[in-house]
């Protein structure tokens, strides 16, 4: 039997090491716009909730406290426009990445089963299929896929890396197609609250799903909207017939969110003000970086939402990475997200205001 690691591609971020060293050698230090990890403080009300729950000696439950499930169902209805959401419609998870990576395995997929994801996409969709020994393929329009043997369809709107947003009409058409062919649809909506030039819509909205959650599940994270990447806090919402067996599997696997984190999530989902403040920070950084990149000769495509600018100079993404590294700016090469990104770079908005101003200054020279 081969090792599980043999099924996986080379970890892409290791390829950036020499470029990171070049950028770090800049006299004014590196401006790291590559990974997209939050840099702003965790809001105080969330920190206080975490600390207040620090004395939690017992095991937490995988399904979370009733208060956590209330917070999730309330947010899904208030923010996404979903209707008639009960505790059976939600499931806390330990950050969204572990769910993406292990979902095909937990669904019982294997050789001969097919998993599909966007042509330009977060690499972990493919990793999840590989871990399960399932087949994986990419699409431009999922309704053009052969539905035979297609067991899991990933949507990602707003997209990582491109920031593209699927319209309500597109989502409605895709949901109807998936149901017609019995294809399970998971929609990664982790950037939904960060729409700039478009208003992202969830598959949980009744205009999209016709008031039924059959065959659809949405994935949401608090990493970006609440600066909780270090807390590993996320959740699923959708079809109870899908979530119930996942809950049982995750009980056996001990995949539980810590009790203090559950308390922090309750506080985060109950407060919209800190999300507005963080959005304003990212909007200001986005405006500065976008203008500087355009003036430097870049073209920006999509990028109407999410925490990234999808930019190109019409050359190899690695030439662009090197060009920017010489100026002390580190970005992610587009081919990390698929061959279609070979001439693009992903520029994250997740740097402090001071570092963003430094990048803008360097791009203007």
One Martini backbone bead per residue (centre of mass of N, CA, C, O) as a GRO file, in nm:
protein
  365
    1UNK     BB    1   0.095   0.037   0.024
    2UNK     BB    2   0.064   0.354  -0.023
    3UNK     BB    3   0.108   0.651   0.071
    4UNK     BB    4  -0.087   0.919   0.110
    5UNK     BB    5   0.123   1.129   0.000
    6UNK     BB    6   0.132   1.004  -0.297
    7UNK     BB    7  -0.152   1.150  -0.382
    8UNK     BB    8   0.000   1.418  -0.372
    9UNK     BB    9   0.099   1.709  -0.442
   10UNK     BB   10   0.301   1.949  -0.447
   11UNK     BB   11   0.363   2.195  -0.240
   12UNK     BB   12   0.335   2.506  -0.373
   13UNK     BB   13   0.462   2.715  -0.161
   14UNK     BB   14   0.762   2.619  -0.183
   15UNK     BB   15   0.823   2.780  -0.456
   16UNK     BB   16   0.840   3.074  -0.302
   17UNK     BB   17   1.099   3.094  -0.130
   18UNK     BB   18   1.303   3.261  -0.310
   19UNK     BB   19   1.110   3.509  -0.339
   20UNK     BB   20   1.090   3.573  -0.041
   21UNK     BB   21   1.390   3.635  -0.004
   22UNK     BB   22   1.399   3.871  -0.198
   23UNK     BB   23   1.182   4.047  -0.061
   24UNK     BB   24   1.321   4.050   0.228
   25UNK     BB   25   1.579   4.223   0.113
   26UNK     BB   26   1.447   4.470   0.134
   27UNK     BB   27   1.511   4.761   0.297
   28UNK     BB   28   1.180   4.779   0.384
   29UNK     BB   29   1.082   4.511   0.338
   30UNK     BB   30   0.821   4.304   0.327
   31UNK     BB   31   0.527   4.246   0.113
   32UNK     BB   32   0.272   4.024   0.199
   33UNK     BB   33   0.043   3.906  -0.079
   34UNK     BB   34  -0.012   3.580  -0.082
   35UNK     BB   35  -0.197   3.415   0.133
   36UNK     BB   36  -0.441   3.561   0.311
   37UNK     BB   37  -0.388   3.652   0.607
   38UNK     BB   38  -0.485   3.782   0.875
   39UNK     BB   39  -0.382   4.110   1.059
   40UNK     BB   40  -0.605   4.184   1.230
   41UNK     BB   41  -0.777   4.211   1.497
   42UNK     BB   42  -0.955   4.064   1.721
   43UNK     BB   43  -1.236   4.126   1.833
   44UNK     BB   44  -1.313   4.199   2.153
   45UNK     BB   45  -1.582   4.038   2.192
   46UNK     BB   46  -1.446   3.768   2.109
   47UNK     BB   47  -1.223   3.752   2.316
   48UNK     BB   48  -1.409   3.759   2.563
   49UNK     BB   49  -1.563   3.498   2.499
   50UNK     BB   50  -1.318   3.313   2.508
   51UNK     BB   51  -1.225   3.373   2.799
   52UNK     BB   52  -1.498   3.303   2.944
   53UNK     BB   53  -1.451   2.987   2.819
   54UNK     BB   54  -1.175   2.869   2.936
   55UNK     BB   55  -1.340   2.699   3.152
   56UNK     BB   56  -1.319   2.384   2.970
   57UNK     BB   57  -1.284   2.057   3.072
   58UNK     BB   58  -1.473   1.943   2.877
   59UNK     BB   59  -1.618   1.801   2.623
   60UNK     BB   60  -1.712   1.872   2.327
   61UNK     BB   61  -1.936   1.896   2.069
   62UNK     BB   62  -1.977   1.851   1.736
   63UNK     BB   63  -2.261   2.012   1.715
   64UNK     BB   64  -2.277   2.177   1.953
   65UNK     BB   65  -2.437   2.407   2.097
   66UNK     BB   66  -2.743   2.542   2.099
   67UNK     BB   67  -2.631   2.833   2.078
   68UNK     BB   68  -2.469   2.789   1.821
   69UNK     BB   69  -2.703   2.696   1.640
   70UNK     BB   70  -2.862   2.955   1.675
   71UNK     BB   71  -2.649   3.144   1.550
   72UNK     BB   72  -2.640   3.012   1.272
   73UNK     BB   73  -2.939   3.022   1.192
   74UNK     BB   74  -2.970   3.328   1.227
   75UNK     BB   75  -2.756   3.414   1.017
   76UNK     BB   76  -2.865   3.266   0.768
   77UNK     BB   77  -3.132   3.426   0.766
   78UNK     BB   78  -3.029   3.723   0.785
   79UNK     BB   79  -2.789   3.719   0.561
   80UNK     BB   80  -2.905   3.496   0.328
   81UNK     BB   81  -3.232   3.443   0.330
   82UNK     BB   82  -3.309   3.208   0.473
   83UNK     BB   83  -3.549   2.939   0.542
   84UNK     BB   84  -3.631   2.728   0.782
   85UNK     BB   85  -3.391   2.699   0.995
   86UNK     BB   86  -3.243   2.436   1.159
   87UNK     BB   87  -3.037   2.235   1.335
   88UNK     BB   88  -3.034   2.017   1.099
   89UNK     BB   89  -2.897   2.246   0.890
   90UNK     BB   90  -2.636   2.230   1.085
   91UNK     BB   91  -2.254   2.240   1.100
   92UNK     BB   92  -1.980   2.233   1.263
   93UNK     BB   93  -1.634   2.324   1.191
   94UNK     BB   94  -1.266   2.296   1.157
   95UNK     BB   95  -1.274   2.459   0.943
   96UNK     BB   96  -1.280   2.450   0.591
   97UNK     BB   97  -1.035   2.281   0.493
   98UNK     BB   98  -1.098   2.004   0.622
   99UNK     BB   99  -1.358   1.965   0.468
  100UNK     BB  100  -1.252   1.974   0.178
  101UNK     BB  101  -1.037   1.740   0.214
  102UNK     BB  102  -1.261   1.515   0.358
  103UNK     BB  103  -1.535   1.487   0.217
  104UNK     BB  104  -1.510   1.251   0.012
  105UNK     BB  105  -1.446   1.044   0.234
  106UNK     BB  106  -1.710   1.096   0.411
  107UNK     BB  107  -1.893   1.014   0.150
  108UNK     BB  108  -1.752   0.746   0.018
  109UNK     BB  109  -1.551   0.799  -0.189
  110UNK     BB  110  -1.392   0.670  -0.501
  111UNK     BB  111  -1.323   0.476  -0.730
  112UNK     BB  112  -1.512   0.620  -1.009
  113UNK     BB  113  -1.552   0.877  -0.880
  114UNK     BB  114  -1.664   1.221  -0.917
  115UNK     BB  115  -1.496   1.544  -0.905
  116UNK     BB  116  -1.590   1.894  -0.923
  117UNK     BB  117  -1.425   2.202  -1.035
  118UNK     BB  118  -1.299   2.477  -1.100
  119UNK     BB  119  -1.048   2.569  -1.305
  120UNK     BB  120  -1.023   2.798  -1.097
  121UNK     BB  121  -0.874   2.691  -0.780
  122UNK     BB  122  -0.866   2.564  -0.492
  123UNK     BB  123  -0.653   2.295  -0.430
  124UNK     BB  124  -0.830   2.122  -0.216
  125UNK     BB  125  -1.030   1.989  -0.402
  126UNK     BB  126  -0.828   1.791  -0.525
  127UNK     BB  127  -0.716   1.671  -0.267
  128UNK     BB  128  -0.979   1.536  -0.172
  129UNK     BB  129  -0.995   1.338  -0.408
  130UNK     BB  130  -0.720   1.202  -0.369
  131UNK     BB  131  -0.766   1.091  -0.081
  132UNK     BB  132  -1.020   0.910  -0.202
  133UNK     BB  133  -0.950   0.812  -0.504
  134UNK     BB  134  -1.077   1.006  -0.684
  135UNK     BB  135  -1.196   1.178  -0.936
  136UNK     BB  136  -1.093   1.475  -1.127
  137UNK     BB  137  -1.240   1.793  -1.241
  138UNK     BB  138  -1.299   2.056  -1.466
  139UNK     BB  139  -1.472   2.381  -1.511
  140UNK     BB  140  -1.681   2.637  -1.653
  141UNK     BB  141  -1.957   2.466  -1.688
  142UNK     BB  142  -2.126   2.235  -1.506
  143UNK     BB  143  -2.365   2.169  -1.720
  144UNK     BB  144  -2.136   2.027  -1.923
  145UNK     BB  145  -2.124   1.786  -1.766
  146UNK     BB  146  -2.100   1.459  -1.693
  147UNK     BB  147  -2.315   1.302  -1.463
  148UNK     BB  148  -2.176   1.042  -1.472
  149UNK     BB  149  -2.037   0.980  -1.159
  150UNK     BB  150  -2.119   1.250  -1.027
  151UNK     BB  151  -2.091   1.321  -0.672
  152UNK     BB  152  -1.928   1.611  -0.674
  153UNK     BB  153  -2.003   1.967  -0.657
  154UNK     BB  154  -1.813   2.257  -0.689
  155UNK     BB  155  -1.856   2.573  -0.559
  156UNK     BB  156  -1.720   2.931  -0.603
  157UNK     BB  157  -1.888   3.204  -0.435
  158UNK     BB  158  -1.657   3.366  -0.426
  159UNK     BB  159  -1.357   3.348  -0.578
  160UNK     BB  160  -1.072   3.131  -0.541
  161UNK     BB  161  -0.884   3.381  -0.695
  162UNK     BB  162  -1.076   3.591  -0.882
  163UNK     BB  163  -1.366   3.709  -0.759
  164UNK     BB  164  -1.592   3.568  -0.879
  165UNK     BB  165  -1.951   3.599  -0.948
  166UNK     BB  166  -2.242   3.437  -0.914
  167UNK     BB  167  -2.538   3.458  -1.017
  168UNK     BB  168  -2.859   3.392  -0.948
  169UNK     BB  169  -2.916   3.259  -1.224
  170UNK     BB  170  -2.678   3.062  -1.224
  171UNK     BB  171  -2.741   2.916  -0.962
  172UNK     BB  172  -3.023   2.817  -1.038
  173UNK     BB  173  -2.932   2.646  -1.282
  174UNK     BB  174  -2.732   2.459  -1.129
  175UNK     BB  175  -2.921   2.343  -0.918
  176UNK     BB  176  -3.121   2.217  -1.117
  177UNK     BB  177  -2.918   2.030  -1.256
  178UNK     BB  178  -2.822   1.869  -1.009
  179UNK     BB  179  -3.102   1.756  -0.936
  180UNK     BB  180  -3.170   1.617  -1.204
  181UNK     BB  181  -2.881   1.430  -1.162
  182UNK     BB  182  -2.798   1.370  -0.858
  183UNK     BB  183  -2.603   1.607  -0.759
  184UNK     BB  184  -2.389   1.703  -0.526
  185UNK     BB  185  -2.388   2.034  -0.369
  186UNK     BB  186  -2.109   2.248  -0.299
  187UNK     BB  187  -2.082   2.578  -0.147
  188UNK     BB  188  -1.826   2.808  -0.148
  189UNK     BB  189  -1.884   3.109   0.081
  190UNK     BB  190  -1.638   3.258   0.245
  191UNK     BB  191  -1.668   3.556   0.068
  192UNK     BB  192  -1.964   3.679   0.076
  193UNK     BB  193  -1.899   3.954   0.261
  194UNK     BB  194  -1.690   4.045  -0.002
  195UNK     BB  195  -1.842   4.266  -0.180
  196UNK     BB  196  -1.792   4.524  -0.434
  197UNK     BB  197  -1.920   4.482  -0.755
  198UNK     BB  198  -2.097   4.269  -0.599
  199UNK     BB  199  -2.376   4.054  -0.488
  200UNK     BB  200  -2.364   3.791  -0.319
  201UNK     BB  201  -2.510   3.460  -0.339
  202UNK     BB  202  -2.682   3.203  -0.201
  203UNK     BB  203  -2.799   2.874  -0.222
  204UNK     BB  204  -3.004   2.937   0.030
  205UNK     BB  205  -3.174   3.097  -0.140
  206UNK     BB  206  -3.498   3.079  -0.253
  207UNK     BB  207  -3.441   3.186  -0.548
  208UNK     BB  208  -3.246   2.935  -0.599
  209UNK     BB  209  -3.401   2.668  -0.438
  210UNK     BB  210  -3.723   2.700  -0.391
  211UNK     BB  211  -3.721   2.625  -0.063
  212UNK     BB  212  -3.491   2.400  -0.095
  213UNK     BB  213  -3.214   2.178   0.038
  214UNK     BB  214  -3.187   1.971  -0.170
  215UNK     BB  215  -2.854   1.883  -0.246
  216UNK     BB  216  -2.749   2.127  -0.052
  217UNK     BB  217  -2.437   2.301   0.050
  218UNK     BB  218  -2.292   2.536   0.268
  219UNK     BB  219  -1.983   2.720   0.309
  220UNK     BB  220  -1.853   2.867   0.617
  221UNK     BB  221  -1.648   3.144   0.744
  222UNK     BB  222  -1.451   3.339   1.001
  223UNK     BB  223  -1.167   3.422   0.907
  224UNK     BB  224  -1.227   3.695   0.738
  225UNK     BB  225  -1.481   3.850   0.869
  226UNK     BB  226  -1.331   3.799   1.188
  227UNK     BB  227  -1.028   3.709   1.222
  228UNK     BB  228  -1.039   3.354   1.265
  229UNK     BB  229  -0.808   3.165   1.158
  230UNK     BB  230  -0.688   3.075   1.449
  231UNK     BB  231  -0.969   2.919   1.542
  232UNK     BB  232  -1.124   2.736   1.357
  233UNK     BB  233  -1.410   2.862   1.206
  234UNK     BB  234  -1.704   2.683   1.096
  235UNK     BB  235  -1.977   2.597   0.853
  236UNK     BB  236  -2.275   2.424   0.779
  237UNK     BB  237  -2.550   2.451   0.528
  238UNK     BB  238  -2.850   2.239   0.478
  239UNK     BB  239  -2.896   1.923   0.410
  240UNK     BB  240  -2.987   1.689   0.643
  241UNK     BB  241  -2.920   1.425   0.474
  242UNK     BB  242  -2.612   1.508   0.476
  243UNK     BB  243  -2.540   1.604   0.774
  244UNK     BB  244  -2.604   1.359   0.952
  245UNK     BB  245  -2.374   1.162   0.859
  246UNK     BB  246  -2.145   1.362   0.912
  247UNK     BB  247  -2.187   1.379   1.214
  248UNK     BB  248  -2.130   1.082   1.279
  249UNK     BB  249  -1.844   1.071   1.164
  250UNK     BB  250  -1.732   1.311   1.341
  251UNK     BB  251  -1.774   1.175   1.608
  252UNK     BB  252  -1.579   0.937   1.559
  253UNK     BB  253  -1.334   1.150   1.475
  254UNK     BB  254  -1.326   1.410   1.666
  255UNK     BB  255  -1.461   1.673   1.508
  256UNK     BB  256  -1.410   1.937   1.723
  257UNK     BB  257  -1.499   2.228   1.858
  258UNK     BB  258  -1.403   2.425   2.078
  259UNK     BB  259  -1.556   2.578   2.334
  260UNK     BB  260  -1.433   2.865   2.307
  261UNK     BB  261  -1.492   2.887   2.004
  262UNK     BB  262  -1.795   2.865   2.019
  263UNK     BB  263  -1.829   3.128   2.183
  264UNK     BB  264  -1.700   3.311   1.968
  265UNK     BB  265  -1.903   3.255   1.739
  266UNK     BB  266  -2.151   3.367   1.874
  267UNK     BB  267  -2.043   3.655   1.889
  268UNK     BB  268  -1.981   3.697   1.584
  269UNK     BB  269  -2.276   3.633   1.468
  270UNK     BB  270  -2.415   3.869   1.659
  271UNK     BB  271  -2.214   4.074   1.497
  272UNK     BB  272  -2.192   4.340   1.242
  273UNK     BB  273  -1.988   4.571   1.299
  274UNK     BB  274  -1.707   4.430   1.260
  275UNK     BB  275  -1.757   4.367   0.961
  276UNK     BB  276  -1.776   4.656   0.861
  277UNK     BB  277  -1.495   4.747   0.950
  278UNK     BB  278  -1.335   4.537   0.786
  279UNK     BB  279  -1.440   4.612   0.509
  280UNK     BB  280  -1.325   4.901   0.510
  281UNK     BB  281  -1.033   4.817   0.515
  282UNK     BB  282  -1.034   4.650   0.250
  283UNK     BB  283  -1.140   4.868   0.060
  284UNK     BB  284  -0.900   5.063   0.091
  285UNK     BB  285  -0.678   4.865   0.000
  286UNK     BB  286  -0.796   4.796  -0.273
  287UNK     BB  287  -0.790   5.076  -0.402
  288UNK     BB  288  -0.484   5.118  -0.386
  289UNK     BB  289  -0.385   4.859  -0.533
  290UNK     BB  290  -0.541   4.884  -0.794
  291UNK     BB  291  -0.426   5.155  -0.891
  292UNK     BB  292  -0.124   5.069  -0.883
  293UNK     BB  293  -0.139   4.832  -1.082
  294UNK     BB  294  -0.250   4.983  -1.325
  295UNK     BB  295  -0.013   5.194  -1.336
  296UNK     BB  296   0.204   4.944  -1.375
  297UNK     BB  297   0.047   4.750  -1.613
  298UNK     BB  298  -0.201   4.615  -1.521
  299UNK     BB  299  -0.456   4.364  -1.533
  300UNK     BB  300  -0.794   4.330  -1.415
  301UNK     BB  301  -0.987   4.049  -1.321
  302UNK     BB  302  -1.265   4.067  -1.187
  303UNK     BB  303  -1.263   4.121  -0.846
  304UNK     BB  304  -1.568   4.181  -0.716
  305UNK     BB  305  -1.448   3.992  -0.488
  306UNK     BB  306  -1.293   3.940  -0.205
  307UNK     BB  307  -0.919   3.927  -0.114
  308UNK     BB  308  -0.854   3.981  -0.433
  309UNK     BB  309  -0.629   4.032  -0.710
  310UNK     BB  310  -0.655   3.963  -1.059
  311UNK     BB  311  -0.342   3.970  -1.226
  312UNK     BB  312  -0.178   4.111  -1.532
  313UNK     BB  313   0.111   4.129  -1.790
  314UNK     BB  314   0.128   3.901  -2.016
  315UNK     BB  315   0.285   3.678  -1.847
  316UNK     BB  316   0.446   3.494  -1.660
  317UNK     BB  317   0.385   3.450  -1.333
  318UNK     BB  318   0.690   3.422  -1.252
  319UNK     BB  319   0.783   3.690  -1.367
  320UNK     BB  320   0.599   3.858  -1.184
  321UNK     BB  321   0.703   3.759  -0.915
  322UNK     BB  322   0.993   3.859  -0.963
  323UNK     BB  323   0.933   4.156  -1.014
  324UNK     BB  324   0.805   4.204  -0.727
  325UNK     BB  325   1.032   4.093  -0.545
  326UNK     BB  326   1.237   4.321  -0.622
  327UNK     BB  327   1.016   4.519  -0.458
  328UNK     BB  328   0.914   4.349  -0.195
  329UNK     BB  329   0.679   4.171  -0.337
  330UNK     BB  330   0.444   3.918  -0.248
  331UNK     BB  331   0.295   3.671  -0.459
  332UNK     BB  332   0.067   3.464  -0.625
  333UNK     BB  333   0.068   3.227  -0.848
  334UNK     BB  334  -0.175   3.125  -1.075
  335UNK     BB  335  -0.085   2.811  -1.105
  336UNK     BB  336  -0.189   2.717  -0.825
  337UNK     BB  337  -0.508   2.723  -0.967
  338UNK     BB  338  -0.410   2.653  -1.251
  339UNK     BB  339  -0.325   2.673  -1.584
  340UNK     BB  340  -0.515   2.931  -1.639
  341UNK     BB  341  -0.303   3.107  -1.438
  342UNK     BB  342  -0.015   3.155  -1.592
  343UNK     BB  343  -0.069   3.499  -1.625
  344UNK     BB  344  -0.119   3.524  -1.312
  345UNK     BB  345  -0.193   3.701  -1.006
  346UNK     BB  346  -0.232   3.698  -0.650
  347UNK     BB  347  -0.361   3.975  -0.459
  348UNK     BB  348  -0.360   4.056  -0.140
  349UNK     BB  349  -0.533   4.248   0.128
  350UNK     BB  350  -0.347   4.113   0.370
  351UNK     BB  351  -0.240   4.404   0.499
  352UNK     BB  352  -0.129   4.654   0.631
  353UNK     BB  353  -0.146   4.981   0.580
  354UNK     BB  354   0.161   5.024   0.572
  355UNK     BB  355   0.225   4.796   0.361
  356UNK     BB  356   0.045   4.900   0.137
  357UNK     BB  357   0.187   5.172   0.104
  358UNK     BB  358   0.457   5.047   0.026
  359UNK     BB  359   0.360   4.909  -0.233
  360UNK     BB  360   0.259   5.161  -0.377
  361UNK     BB  361   0.528   5.308  -0.381
  362UNK     BB  362   0.687   5.090  -0.547
  363UNK     BB  363   0.489   5.093  -0.801
  364UNK     BB  364   0.551   5.412  -0.869
  365UNK     BB  365   0.870   5.372  -0.973
   0.00000   0.00000   0.00000
